[in-house]
Amino acid sequence: MPATTVFTIGELSRRTGLPVKTIRFYSDEGLLPPTQRTGAGYRLYDAHALARLELVRTLRELGIGLPDVSRALARETTVRDLATSHVDALDEQIRRLRLRRAVLRAVLKRDSELEEVKLMNRIAQMPDEERRRLVDEFWSEMMEGLDVDPEFYARMQSAKPDLPDDPAPEQLEAWIEFAELVRDPEFRQSIRTMSERHSATREAGEYEQPTKAQQENWEAWMADARSALDAGHAPDSPAGRALADAIATASALPGQDPAEPAVRYKMADGIAVGADPRAERYWQLLATINGWPAIPSRQDEIQFLLAALRAS
């Protein structure tokens, strides 16, 4: 197209699809100076102005503000610099939108009241340092004043929520639920009760052996319980009794008869204290937040194991 070809604002509008009002506005703002004017004062634009208008439209569609567009056209900045700064701005905007979406999804699931919505929104926007401090304070409260295994509780406390810079929606939702769980007074009391029992049995000299046995054999016991459940066996079936025998034999303290019903009931009660489904949910949520492999629920297997101990 020859550079000497000139267009009216109406012709530019037909060629670009931009409204006449928008083109006139760009021209008034100095982004699209007219090439010449008619005797009656109407603005005319040449092919270079048409190309300039296309560039303005592209930059505006990318969300770049008029001052930055003007700087780019005046060669005061480069398109690369503009793109870099706007990518950063868009990334931050996307992050905030994802946070809002996670909060709104949580609101829909819970049918939340206004105060709860405000709390969830604050939780979603917690900085990394505050997230880690929340976990530290939780476990410090669980251990305060108790004689607990320091290595075990150090491992519990070391697992922190580490939300990535660009979290998936399920990670954000898991973080909101995790923070709510850690702040829940009933959950805190449940874990504190576990810690107090742990401390009491440790002081009584009843702690080390059963815990070691459970740590070494827990996965095998869970697998046996799952196999029995899949086969349709009841807790008082031969499979259930065999599992109960294995648990009792491995966990019995010196001087205890693993076949004694009272001993097995006590073992079951001890396991039940640590079998709160919310404790399992704690680790499932942490796995989702941190991108770890999913942790399947073991509640059915645990309930089978407890029933088998009590039935035998």
C-alpha positions as CSV (number, residue, x, y, z in Angstrom):
1,M,0.0,0.0,0.0
2,P,1.6,3.4,-1.0
3,A,2.5,5.6,1.9
4,T,0.8,8.4,0.2
5,T,-2.7,6.7,0.5
6,V,-4.7,8.5,3.1
7,F,-7.7,7.4,5.2
8,T,-10.4,9.1,7.1
9,I,-11.1,7.9,10.7
10,G,-14.2,6.0,9.2
11,E,-11.9,4.2,6.8
12,L,-9.5,3.3,9.5
13,S,-12.4,1.9,11.5
14,R,-13.5,-0.3,8.7
15,R,-10.0,-1.6,8.0
16,T,-9.2,-2.3,11.7
17,G,-12.6,-3.1,13.2
18,L,-11.9,-0.5,15.9
19,P,-14.8,1.9,16.8
20,V,-14.5,5.4,15.3
21,K,-14.8,6.8,18.9
22,T,-11.7,4.7,20.0
23,I,-9.6,5.9,17.0
24,R,-10.5,9.5,17.7
25,F,-9.6,9.1,21.3
26,Y,-6.2,7.6,20.4
27,S,-5.6,10.5,18.1
28,D,-6.7,13.1,20.7
29,E,-4.2,11.4,23.2
30,G,-1.4,11.8,20.7
31,L,-1.0,8.1,20.1
32,L,-2.1,8.5,16.5
33,P,-1.2,11.9,15.1
34,P,-3.0,12.7,11.8
35,T,-0.8,12.7,8.7
36,Q,-2.7,15.8,7.3
37,R,-6.0,17.5,7.5
38,T,-8.6,18.4,4.9
39,G,-9.5,22.0,4.1
40,A,-12.5,21.5,6.5
41,G,-10.2,20.3,9.2
42,Y,-10.9,16.6,9.1
43,R,-8.1,14.3,10.1
44,L,-6.5,12.0,7.5
45,Y,-4.0,9.2,8.1
46,D,-1.5,7.4,5.8
47,A,-0.4,3.8,5.7
48,H,2.2,4.4,8.4
49,A,-0.5,5.7,10.7
50,L,-2.6,2.6,9.9
51,A,0.4,0.3,11.0
52,R,0.8,2.5,14.1
53,L,-2.9,2.0,15.0
54,E,-2.6,-1.8,14.6
55,L,0.4,-1.7,17.0
56,V,-1.6,0.4,19.5
57,R,-4.5,-2.0,19.3
58,T,-2.2,-5.0,19.9
59,L,-0.5,-3.5,22.9
60,R,-3.9,-2.4,24.4
61,E,-5.3,-5.9,23.9
62,L,-2.3,-7.2,25.9
63,G,-3.4,-5.0,28.7
64,I,-0.7,-2.4,28.4
65,G,-1.7,1.0,29.6
66,L,-1.8,4.2,27.5
67,P,1.2,5.8,29.1
68,D,3.4,2.7,28.4
69,V,2.0,2.5,24.8
70,S,3.0,6.1,24.3
71,R,6.5,5.5,25.7
72,A,6.9,2.5,23.3
73,L,5.8,4.5,20.3
74,A,8.2,7.3,21.3
75,R,11.0,4.7,21.6
76,E,11.4,5.5,25.3
77,T,11.1,1.8,26.1
78,T,11.2,-1.4,24.2
79,V,8.4,-3.9,23.6
80,R,10.6,-6.5,25.3
81,D,10.8,-4.4,28.5
82,L,7.0,-3.7,28.3
83,A,6.3,-7.4,27.9
84,T,8.6,-8.3,30.9
85,S,6.9,-5.9,33.2
86,H,3.4,-6.9,32.1
87,V,4.1,-10.6,32.4
88,D,5.1,-10.0,36.0
89,A,2.0,-8.0,36.6
90,L,-0.2,-10.6,35.0
91,D,1.4,-13.4,37.0
92,E,0.6,-11.5,40.2
93,Q,-2.9,-10.9,39.0
94,I,-3.4,-14.6,38.1
95,R,-2.0,-15.6,41.5
96,R,-4.5,-13.3,43.3
97,L,-7.4,-14.6,41.1
98,R,-6.5,-18.2,41.9
99,L,-6.5,-17.3,45.6
100,R,-9.9,-15.8,45.2
101,R,-11.2,-18.8,43.4
102,A,-9.9,-21.1,46.1
103,V,-11.6,-19.1,48.8
104,L,-14.9,-19.0,46.8
105,R,-14.8,-22.7,46.2
106,A,-14.3,-23.3,49.9
107,V,-17.2,-20.9,50.7
108,L,-19.4,-22.9,48.3
109,K,-18.4,-26.2,50.0
110,R,-19.0,-24.9,53.5
111,D,-21.9,-22.5,52.9
112,S,-19.8,-20.1,55.0
113,E,-20.8,-17.1,57.0
114,L,-19.3,-13.7,56.4
115,E,-16.7,-13.9,59.2
116,E,-15.6,-17.3,58.0
117,V,-15.2,-16.0,54.5
118,K,-13.0,-13.1,55.8
119,L,-10.8,-15.6,57.7
120,M,-10.5,-18.0,54.8
121,N,-9.4,-15.1,52.6
122,R,-6.7,-14.1,55.1
123,I,-5.5,-17.7,55.4
124,A,-5.3,-18.0,51.6
125,Q,-3.0,-15.0,51.4
126,M,-0.7,-15.9,54.3
127,P,3.0,-15.5,53.4
128,D,5.3,-18.5,53.6
129,E,6.9,-17.5,56.9
130,E,3.5,-17.2,58.5
131,R,2.4,-20.6,57.2
132,R,5.5,-22.2,58.7
133,R,5.0,-20.4,62.0
134,L,1.5,-21.7,62.2
135,V,2.8,-25.3,62.1
136,D,5.6,-24.5,64.6
137,E,3.2,-23.0,67.1
138,F,0.8,-25.9,66.7
139,W,3.4,-28.6,67.5
140,S,5.0,-26.5,70.3
141,E,1.6,-26.5,72.0
142,M,1.2,-30.2,71.5
143,M,4.6,-30.8,73.3
144,E,4.5,-28.1,75.9
145,G,5.3,-29.5,79.4
146,L,5.3,-33.1,78.3
147,D,7.9,-35.8,78.3
148,V,7.8,-36.8,74.6
149,D,10.1,-38.5,72.1
150,P,12.0,-35.4,70.8
151,E,13.0,-37.2,67.5
152,F,9.5,-38.2,66.7
153,Y,8.0,-34.7,67.4
154,A,10.9,-33.0,65.6
155,R,9.9,-35.1,62.5
156,M,6.3,-34.0,62.9
157,Q,7.2,-30.4,63.3
158,S,9.7,-30.4,60.4
159,A,7.0,-31.2,57.8
160,K,5.8,-27.7,56.7
161,P,3.3,-26.6,54.1
162,D,5.3,-25.3,51.2
163,L,2.9,-23.8,48.7
164,P,4.5,-23.2,45.3
165,D,4.6,-19.8,43.7
166,D,2.1,-21.0,41.1
167,P,-0.1,-23.4,43.1
168,A,-2.8,-25.6,41.5
169,P,-6.4,-24.9,42.6
170,E,-6.4,-28.1,44.7
171,Q,-3.2,-27.0,46.5
172,L,-4.8,-23.7,47.5
173,E,-8.0,-25.4,48.6
174,A,-5.9,-27.9,50.6
175,W,-4.0,-25.1,52.3
176,I,-7.2,-23.4,53.4
177,E,-8.5,-26.6,54.8
178,F,-5.2,-27.4,56.4
179,A,-4.9,-24.0,58.2
180,E,-8.5,-24.3,59.4
181,L,-7.8,-27.8,60.7
182,V,-4.6,-26.7,62.6
183,R,-6.6,-23.8,64.2
184,D,-9.6,-26.0,65.1
185,P,-9.8,-26.3,69.0
186,E,-11.3,-29.8,68.8
187,F,-8.5,-31.1,66.6
188,R,-5.8,-29.4,68.7
189,Q,-7.3,-31.1,71.8
190,S,-7.3,-34.4,70.0
191,I,-3.6,-34.2,69.2
192,R,-2.8,-32.9,72.6
193,T,-4.6,-35.9,74.1
194,M,-2.4,-38.2,72.0
195,S,0.7,-36.3,73.2
196,E,-0.4,-36.6,76.8
197,R,-1.0,-40.4,76.5
198,H,2.4,-40.7,74.7
199,S,4.1,-38.8,77.6
200,A,2.3,-40.9,80.3
201,T,3.2,-44.2,78.8
202,R,6.8,-43.0,78.2
203,E,7.1,-42.0,81.8
204,A,5.7,-45.4,82.9
205,G,8.2,-47.2,80.8
206,E,5.6,-48.6,78.5
207,Y,6.4,-46.5,75.5
208,E,9.5,-47.7,73.6
209,Q,8.7,-51.3,72.8
210,P,5.1,-51.1,71.4
211,T,5.9,-48.0,69.4
212,K,8.9,-49.6,67.8
213,A,6.8,-52.7,67.0
214,Q,4.0,-50.6,65.5
215,Q,6.5,-48.6,63.4
216,E,8.2,-51.7,62.1
217,N,5.0,-53.7,61.4
218,W,2.3,-51.1,60.7
219,E,2.4,-51.2,57.0
220,A,2.2,-55.1,57.0
221,W,-0.7,-55.0,59.4
222,M,-2.5,-52.5,57.3
223,A,-2.0,-54.7,54.2
224,D,-3.3,-57.7,56.1
225,A,-6.4,-55.8,57.2
226,R,-7.0,-54.6,53.6
227,S,-6.7,-58.1,52.3
228,A,-9.2,-59.4,54.9
229,L,-11.6,-56.6,54.1
230,D,-11.3,-57.2,50.3
231,A,-12.0,-60.9,50.9
232,G,-15.1,-60.0,52.9
233,H,-13.8,-61.4,56.2
234,A,-15.1,-60.2,59.6
235,P,-12.9,-59.0,62.4
236,D,-13.7,-62.2,64.4
237,S,-12.9,-64.4,61.4
238,P,-9.7,-66.6,61.3
239,A,-8.0,-63.8,59.3
240,G,-9.0,-61.2,61.9
241,R,-7.8,-63.4,64.7
242,A,-4.5,-64.0,63.0
243,L,-4.0,-60.3,62.6
244,A,-4.9,-59.7,66.2
245,D,-2.5,-62.4,67.3
246,A,0.3,-60.8,65.3
247,I,-0.3,-57.3,66.7
248,A,-0.6,-58.5,70.3
249,T,2.5,-60.7,70.2
250,A,4.6,-57.9,68.7
251,S,3.3,-55.2,71.0
252,A,3.1,-57.0,74.4
253,L,5.4,-55.6,77.1
254,P,7.4,-57.9,79.3
255,G,5.1,-59.6,81.8
256,Q,2.0,-59.1,79.6
257,D,0.1,-62.1,78.2
258,P,-0.6,-61.2,74.6
259,A,-3.6,-63.6,74.6
260,E,-5.2,-61.8,77.6
261,P,-8.4,-59.9,76.4
262,A,-7.7,-57.0,78.8
263,V,-4.2,-56.6,77.3
264,R,-5.6,-56.6,73.8
265,Y,-8.3,-54.1,74.7
266,K,-5.6,-51.8,76.1
267,M,-3.6,-52.1,72.9
268,A,-6.7,-51.3,70.9
269,D,-7.5,-48.3,73.1
270,G,-3.9,-47.0,72.6
271,I,-4.1,-47.4,68.8
272,A,-7.6,-45.8,68.7
273,V,-6.3,-42.6,70.5
274,G,-4.0,-42.1,67.5
275,A,-6.5,-43.0,64.9
276,D,-8.4,-39.7,64.7
277,P,-9.4,-39.4,61.0
278,R,-8.5,-35.7,61.3
279,A,-4.9,-36.6,62.0
280,E,-4.8,-38.7,58.8
281,R,-6.4,-35.7,57.0
282,Y,-3.6,-33.5,58.3
283,W,-1.1,-35.5,56.4
284,Q,-3.2,-36.0,53.3
285,L,-3.6,-32.2,53.0
286,L,0.1,-31.6,53.6
287,A,0.8,-34.1,50.8
288,T,-1.5,-32.2,48.4
289,I,0.0,-28.8,49.3
290,N,3.6,-30.0,48.9
291,G,3.0,-32.1,45.8
292,W,3.9,-35.3,47.6
293,P,2.4,-38.7,46.5
294,A,-1.2,-38.9,47.6
295,I,-1.8,-40.6,51.0
296,P,-4.8,-43.0,50.9
297,S,-7.2,-43.2,53.8
298,R,-6.5,-46.1,56.1
299,Q,-9.6,-45.7,58.3
300,D,-11.3,-48.9,57.2
301,E,-8.2,-50.9,57.9
302,I,-7.7,-49.3,61.3
303,Q,-11.3,-50.0,62.3
304,F,-10.9,-53.6,61.2
305,L,-7.7,-53.9,63.2
306,L,-9.3,-52.4,66.3
307,A,-12.3,-54.6,66.1
308,A,-10.1,-57.7,65.6
309,L,-8.1,-56.9,68.7
310,R,-11.3,-56.4,70.7
311,A,-13.1,-59.5,69.3
312,S,-10.2,-61.8,70.1
